[in-house]
């Protein structure tokens, strides 16, 4: 992250929140939904192509085994999550040259997300320990009209189970639909 910060020169921001046609919004608040959760994110510009994205929400996990929804063959849990990620948008000038939409921070990015999922607030036949996760990823964010956004972010999760004191890893895929509040 330090390298990305050093490579991204600080820019001045005019009164409208944008300094030129290849700039990101200075701030964006969004309600997000996905297959496994609901959240609120706040993305803040810190340099020309670099943002910090803060997110809080609820993560939903479930399983169905043996084709039955009875007994312990079905399980679910609902857990609070919090995360912070840096995003480096690398293709803004290209999007501008090709006359692509750039509103609501539409563009491709590389990111590193760090998050914490706590103990479930409710569960049945499924219980995951609290974890700390680090996810390097590539992503894209696109605008749908003026107030909707779509985000697709595949990455690789490095997970630390805080109760078992064990590390694991997993492929991570985030697909979100968001409503932009401002």
N, C-alpha and C positions, 0 to 999 in steps of 0.2 A: 504494500500500500504506500509506503514511503516513496518508492520509485515512481509510482503513478502520480503522487502529489508533486514531486520535484519536476516531473515531465509536463505538468499542466500549469501553464502560467496563469496567475490571478488576473481577472479582467475587471473592468469597471462596468457598472450596471446603470442604465439610464432610468428615468422616472417610470417608464412603462414596464420595467422588469426584464427587458431584453436589450442587449447591446448591438446585436446584428442579426441577420437572418439565419445564421447557423447556431444560435444560442438556445440553451435550455431555459425553461421557466425557473425563476429564482426560488419558488416553493410550490409544492403541490400536495394537497391533502386528498386522500382517496379511500373509499370503502371498497374492500376487495372480497370476492367470494371465489371459492374453488371447490373441487369435489370433496376435499377433506378439511375445509375450514372456512372461517370468516375472520376478517381482520380490518384494521385501520392502519394506513401507512402515510407517512409524511416524508416527502423527498425534498431535500434542500440543496441548492446549488452551492458548492464551495470553491469551484474554479471553472474555467471555461467549459470543459467537457466532463467534469467530475461532480458527482452528487453523493450525498449521504442519505440513505433511506432507512428510516426508523419504522418498525412495525410491531403492533401488539394485536393479539387475536386469540382465537380458540381453534385448536386442532382436533379433528375427529378421526379416530381410528376404529376399524371394525374388521371382523372376519366372519365368514360363514363356512362351516365344514360339514362334509358328509351329506350335503343336500337337505339338511333339516334345520329349521329355525327353533328347535326345542332344546332344552337342557343346556349343556355346555358346548353345543355345536355352533352357537351364535354368541358373539361377544362384541362389545363396543366400549369406547372411553372418550371422554371430552376433557381436553387439557389446555390450560392457558399457555400461551407462547409469547415471547418477546425476542426481537432481533434487531440488529443493526448491520447495514451493508454499505460498502462503498461501490459506486458504479462509475465506470469510465466509459463514456459514449464515444465510440471511435469512428463512426461513419457519418457525422453530421454534415460535413462539407459535401460529401458525395450525395447525400439525400437532397441537399439544397440544389446542387447542379442538375440533378435529375428531376427536379420539381416535385419531389415526394412530400407528403405531409410531415410536418415536424412539430405540430402543436401537441401540447400535453406530453412533452418529452418523448416523442416517437423517435425511435432509433435502436440500433444494436449496441450492446454493452458487454463488458467483462466485469465481473464483480466477485467479491469475497464477502460472504454472509456469515455472521456469528450470531448464534441464537441460543436460547434456553427454553426448554419445554419442562414445565413443572409436573408435579404429581397430578393425576386426574381429579377433576372436581366431581365427576360421576363416571361409573363404569359398571359393566356386567360381564363376568367371565373373561375379562381382558384387563391386564394392568401392566403398564409400562413404567419403568422407573424414570425419574427426572434425568434429563440428558442435556449436555452442552454439545453444540454442533458447529462445525466450521465447514462451509460449502463454497469452494471455488467453482465458478460457473460462467457460462456464456448466456446471454439472454437477448430478447427483443421485446420492445414495447411498441404498440401501435395504437393510434387513435381510431375510435369508431364514432364519427360525428363529433359533437362538441363536448360531451360529458362522459363518454364511455371510453374505456381503454382495455386492451387485451395484452397480456404478458405471458411469454413462454420462456422458461429458464431451466434448461437441463444442466446438471452439475454432478459433482462427486462429493458426498457427505462423509466427513470424518466425525465420528460420534464418540463421546465419552459418557458412559453410564455412571452417574455420581454415586449410586448406591453400591453397585458391584465393583466399581473402580476398574472398569474394563473399557478398552478401546475397540471400536469396530468401524467398518466403512460400508457404504451403500451407494448405489446410483440414486440420485435425487432428481425429480422432475416436478417443476412447479408450473401450473397453468392457472392463470387468474383472469377474471373479468372484473373490472373496477368501475365504480361511479365516482367521478372527480367532483369533489365539493368545491374546491378552488385551486 
